Amino acid sequence: MSTVTTPASRLGALARAEFTLLGRSKATLVAAVLVPLALPFSLRSVVADMDVEEAGLSVGLVLLPAAVGFALLFGVYGALAGIYTSRREELVLKRLRTGELRDVEILCGTALPIAATGLTQSLVLMAASAALLDVPAPHAPHLVALGLMLGLVLCAALAAVTAAVTRTVESAQVTTLPFVMISMVLSGVAVPLELLPDRVASVCELLPLSPVITLVRGGWAGTLSAYEALGAIGTAVAWTVLAVFAVQRWFRWEPRR
């Protein structure tokens, strides 16, 4: 008598297997856990030298969203792009496709452990930033939560897109670099968009990670209007839809040899 499986049970089984593999990979753990924890607070002296008060911000309100940004960039996007590439090159993805798992279940099940790690990291970093940097409670926690969830989904989808053009696990460190650097500099992670010229900031607001940082920072500070919040949500959703389409169109299941 055959056992009937459900999408939830298949996702759970794959996620448990990925959690086990994640625990065995020291390099991935360092990139996904230690780097995002260390980077935000290393920027404190740099942020302290910025004129953030003139933009209505504080050091805490700059570093707190930055911590979330680093967790998403290094803990989710960078780590997951390497994992997708590794699983493809080791023929794991190809073997999984011969079973009951659907393509979307394979990609989501592989991403669940990293997404859970990124979510936990972000929550820990937000709590630590609020406590250590004297940041008050968020004015609009629903916007902060929404920004974080959109960031997790978007970075997971972009990781799959990046893996599609990545030949080896080693080269993933190179192929992920453009998005990481652009996001750190121009999406408000390391430098708040409020400090940039208006014309430059208006363009940077359209970058993939910018709406996530805008929702987290604006939701925490209570400075976002309904129009601005809807605009940020729309931009994040649009990028997510584009990323999902790109994955459906170009993701490779066979090794790139």
C-alpha positions in Angstrom: 0.0 0.0 0.0 1.6 3.3 -1.1 1.8 6.2 1.3 0.0 9.4 0.2 2.1 12.5 0.7 1.1 16.1 0.7 3.0 19.2 -0.4 3.5 20.2 3.3 5.0 16.8 4.2 7.3 16.8 1.2 8.4 20.3 2.0 9.0 19.4 5.6 11.1 16.3 4.7 13.2 18.3 2.3 13.7 21.2 4.8 14.8 18.7 7.5 17.4 17.2 5.2 18.6 20.7 4.3 18.9 21.7 7.9 21.1 18.7 8.5 23.3 19.6 5.5 23.5 23.2 6.7 24.8 22.1 10.1 27.5 20.1 8.4 28.8 23.0 6.2 31.1 25.2 8.3 31.7 27.6 5.4 28.0 28.2 4.8 27.3 28.6 8.5 30.0 31.3 8.8 28.7 33.2 5.8 25.0 32.8 6.9 25.4 33.4 10.6 28.6 35.0 11.8 29.1 37.6 9.0 25.7 39.2 9.3 26.0 39.3 13.1 29.4 41.0 13.0 29.1 43.5 10.1 26.4 45.9 11.4 28.1 46.8 14.7 31.5 47.2 12.8 29.8 50.2 11.0 28.9 52.0 14.2 31.9 54.4 14.2 31.3 55.1 10.5 27.6 55.9 11.0 28.4 58.1 14.0 30.5 60.3 11.7 27.5 60.8 9.3 25.1 63.8 9.7 22.2 61.4 10.3 20.5 63.8 12.8 20.0 66.3 10.0 17.9 63.7 8.2 15.8 63.0 11.3 17.6 59.8 12.0 19.8 58.4 14.8 22.7 56.0 14.8 20.3 53.3 16.0 17.8 53.9 13.3 20.6 53.6 10.7 22.2 50.5 12.1 19.0 48.5 12.9 17.8 48.4 9.3 21.4 47.8 8.2 21.6 44.7 10.4 18.5 43.4 8.7 20.0 44.2 5.3 23.2 42.3 6.1 21.2 39.3 7.3 19.3 39.2 4.1 22.3 39.8 1.8 24.8 37.5 3.4 22.6 35.1 5.5 19.9 34.5 2.8 20.9 35.7 -0.6 24.6 34.9 -0.7 24.3 31.6 1.3 21.3 30.3 -0.7 22.8 31.1 -4.1 25.8 28.9 -3.1 23.5 26.2 -1.9 21.4 26.1 -5.0 24.6 26.0 -7.1 26.1 23.2 -5.0 22.9 21.1 -5.1 22.7 21.4 -8.9 26.3 20.6 -9.5 26.1 17.6 -7.2 23.0 16.3 -9.1 20.9 16.6 -6.0 18.3 18.7 -7.7 18.1 16.4 -10.7 17.5 13.4 -8.5 14.8 15.2 -6.5 13.0 16.0 -9.7 12.6 12.2 -10.5 10.5 11.8 -7.3 7.2 13.2 -6.2 8.6 16.7 -5.4 7.5 19.5 -7.8 10.0 22.1 -9.0 8.6 24.8 -6.8 8.7 22.4 -3.8 12.3 21.6 -4.4 13.3 25.3 -4.5 11.2 26.3 -1.5 12.2 23.3 0.6 15.9 24.0 -0.1 15.3 27.7 0.9 13.3 27.1 4.1 16.3 26.4 6.5 18.2 29.5 5.2 15.1 31.6 5.3 14.4 30.5 8.9 18.0 31.3 9.9 17.7 34.7 8.2 14.4 35.4 10.0 15.8 34.4 13.4 19.0 36.4 12.8 17.0 39.5 11.8 14.8 39.3 14.9 17.9 38.8 17.2 19.7 41.7 15.5 16.7 44.0 15.8 16.3 43.2 19.5 20.0 43.7 20.1 20.1 47.0 18.2 17.1 48.3 20.1 18.6 47.4 23.4 22.2 48.4 22.8 21.6 51.5 20.6 18.8 53.0 22.6 16.2 52.6 19.8 12.5 53.0 21.0 9.9 50.4 20.1 8.7 50.4 16.5 5.8 52.8 15.6 4.4 50.6 12.9 5.6 47.0 13.7 3.3 45.6 10.9 5.4 47.5 8.3 8.6 46.2 9.8 7.3 42.7 9.7 6.0 43.1 6.2 9.3 44.5 5.0 11.2 41.6 6.6 9.0 39.0 5.0 9.1 40.6 1.6 12.9 40.7 1.9 13.2 37.0 2.7 11.1 36.0 -0.2 12.8 38.4 -2.6 16.3 37.4 -1.6 15.5 33.7 -1.9 14.1 34.3 -5.4 17.1 36.4 -6.4 19.4 33.7 -5.1 17.8 31.2 -7.5 18.2 33.6 -10.3 21.9 34.1 -9.5 22.4 30.4 -9.2 21.1 30.0 -12.8 24.2 32.0 -14.1 26.7 30.5 -11.6 28.9 27.7 -12.8 30.5 26.6 -9.5 30.1 27.1 -5.8 33.4 29.0 -5.7 32.2 31.4 -8.5 29.0 32.1 -6.4 31.2 34.5 -4.4 31.7 36.5 -7.5 28.3 36.3 -9.1 26.6 37.4 -5.9 29.0 40.4 -5.4 27.3 42.9 -7.7 23.9 42.7 -6.0 25.5 42.7 -2.5 27.7 45.8 -3.2 24.9 47.8 -5.0 22.5 47.0 -2.2 24.9 48.0 0.5 25.8 51.3 -1.1 22.6 52.4 -2.9 19.7 50.6 -1.2 20.0 52.3 2.2 21.8 49.5 4.0 25.1 51.2 4.8 24.2 54.8 3.7 20.6 56.0 4.3 18.8 57.2 1.2 17.9 60.3 3.2 21.5 61.4 3.0 21.7 61.1 -0.8 20.7 63.9 -3.3 17.0 63.8 -4.1 17.5 62.7 -7.7 19.9 59.9 -6.8 17.7 58.8 -3.9 14.6 58.7 -6.2 16.4 56.3 -8.5 17.9 54.2 -5.7 14.4 53.7 -4.3 13.6 51.5 -7.3 16.4 49.0 -6.5 15.3 45.6 -5.3 16.4 45.8 -1.6 15.5 49.5 -1.2 11.8 49.0 -0.4 12.7 46.4 2.3 15.0 48.8 4.1 12.5 51.6 3.6 9.7 49.6 5.3 11.9 48.5 8.1 13.4 51.9 8.9 10.2 53.9 8.2 8.0 51.4 10.0 10.3 51.6 13.0 10.7 55.4 13.1 7.0 56.0 12.1 8.0 58.3 9.2 6.3 56.5 6.3 3.1 57.8 5.0 0.5 55.4 3.6 1.4 56.5 0.0 5.1 55.8 0.7 4.5 52.5 2.3 2.3 51.3 -0.6 4.9 52.5 -3.1 7.6 50.5 -1.3 5.4 47.4 -1.1 4.5 47.7 -4.7 8.2 47.9 -5.7 9.2 44.9 -3.6 6.3 42.8 -5.0 7.2 43.8 -8.6 10.8 42.7 -8.1 9.7 39.5 -6.5 7.4 38.7 -9.5 10.2 39.5 -11.9 12.6 37.2 -10.0 10.1 34.4 -9.9 9.5 34.7 -13.6 13.2 34.7 -14.2 13.6 31.5 -12.1 10.8 29.8 -14.1 12.4 30.8 -17.4 16.1 30.4 -16.8 16.8 28.3 -13.7 19.0 25.3 -14.7 18.5 21.9 -13.1 21.4 20.2 -15.0 25.1 20.8 -14.0 26.8 23.6 -15.9 29.7 21.7 -17.4 
